[in-house]
Amino acid sequence: MSTTTFDPAHPPQKMLSGSNKESFGYATLQSRLPVIVSKIVDDVYRAYNGLDADPSLDDSTKKQKEQEAKKIIETIGALRYELQRDKPFRPLTDSYPDVKEWNQALETFYSGSSWYKASWLFSECYLYRRIKEAFELSEHWKDYDPFFRQKSIVFKSSQKAVVAIAARLMSPVSAGSASGQDPLQDVNQLSSLDVLISQGPDSKGTQEAFYELAQICLWGNATDLSLLDNPDLAKVEELQRRMLMEKSSSSSSLGSGETLLGGSPDQQGAEGIANDEPTELEKHAEMILTNDLDKLWGKVKSLRNARVDIILDNAGFELYVDLVFADYLVRAGFASEVVFHAKRIPWFVSDVLPFDFDWTLRQLYTGNADGLEAFFDPEDPAEQKAIKDLGSRWRTYVSNGTWRVTSHDFWTSCYAFYHLPTLPTAADLFGDMQKSDLWIFKGDLNYRKLVYDCLWPTTTTFEEAIGPLGGKAPAGRKAAGVPSLVSFRTCKADVVVGLAPGVAEAMDIKAKDWMVSGEYAVISFS
Ligand SMILES: O=P(O)(O)OC[C@H]1O[C@](O)(CO)[C@@H](O)[C@@H]1O
């Protein structure tokens, strides 16, 4: 394959790079990535110390595993050193299927280059690929995910929001039915989004549910572990509050028994909260700096039994809200097939691997079956049931083929998504994705790869910035076989497009780190 037309080193605008000391790329290479790498060492130590307690290993395998763990720890330490001293990149030496493509790109575009000189995107992707190499060169640790422990801890700490959302979706109709009103006549009387959605694709309830769940899906991207390089669980909880339909004047803790996600007007009145108070979710709508939800709704409402592809980002809570949104699309009749694209190798700390997907569903539907301790253990039996029912429904989607999880090496390559339609090694992926009616890209890294991670003026249109995937592509998006697409992204890198004139300047005054803090977001539709 010739890589000359697939160039990760020369994006259409000046590339983001760690060579600029003012950039977030520099800060990431300088302080965040070394911490992430050190945590891998800690994790392998812990795994290695736990080997003795593993009854499935015979003595000789245990010994081999221990020796390999020591080697991995050494290799990861050396990798941190290379990064911190800005040593030149070296070719990969394992035999994972993508190695040839990586080495070709290194040789063609980055020969003699190094972490701070190359594009930030390339360096960061290369780092995660080198981490994979350290494990891949072993016999017993090839499939080990050094980030799984962190993913699981943070997901567990998301219980309050997980439960609140499950209850919002699944709990039975409350006030409307209790007051004898026909709940389907008055959507405000309903506590269950499931009931709203079941009114059919053209109903007001389905539309309201769309706006709420799409924003929940967006803000799920705020809690990823690569940004929280020292995950502070209280911070995770705080970030998740924004997804709830709580009134903003309510207390700042998610204590049990409080009215989460709305509830009936009566309930709110009883708590002394005026109905016209904005909810947390509504308040945060102002933080979506370019918001194409209306355009997305225009597309979604035209779909019937369509195929929707979701290019996943993080495991844990973000995956959970992605599944909530996918569930909505199916329940409302818009989609009959949802394809989830996961990563094949541990990536940017918390990205979803196929294993994470299955594991997440299991934690939900298993509950405390067989007397085992449930992963989520809300005291209220109705909440326990809501989680279990939701998980069981999702398991059925997987077993009957409504939901499919897939993965491809393209998502962990060094290439921007500009190259998806033409990169020979992605031809099978692109061919399959062309059968879809809508692509939903989650998260910051997917956004960076969509817009080629370069310094576009912030008023550049999204259509233009995504090049061949956009409507402004020379052949036109449709001719190129690309369906409508949307990006749900909280901003964690110093690139953003699609802003109205003056917005970036106003933000610079309002919040210096608005581009990278994860506090602000964009929803961009093409
Ligand atoms: O999980 P997300 O939203 O893709 O975020 C990953 C992003 O986090 C960061 O590590 C934040 O610096 C970026 O390098 C990367 O783009």
The ligand as a Gaussian input file, in Angstrom:
#p B3LYP/6-31G(d) Opt

LIG

0 1
 O      -12.552000      10.435000      25.720000
 P      -12.519000      11.559000      24.776000
 O      -13.679000      12.485000      24.886000
 O      -12.252000      11.122000      23.376000
 O      -11.313000      12.408000      25.235000
 C      -10.042000      11.992000      24.971000
 C       -9.344000      13.237000      24.923000
 O       -8.839000      13.385000      26.159000
 C       -7.629000      13.931000      26.051000
 O       -6.737000      12.983000      26.520000
 C       -7.721000      15.171000      26.790000
 O       -6.509000      15.674000      26.743000
 C       -7.353000      14.263000      24.619000
 O       -6.080000      13.948000      24.371000
 C       -8.302000      13.392000      23.919000
 O       -8.721000      13.982000      22.784000

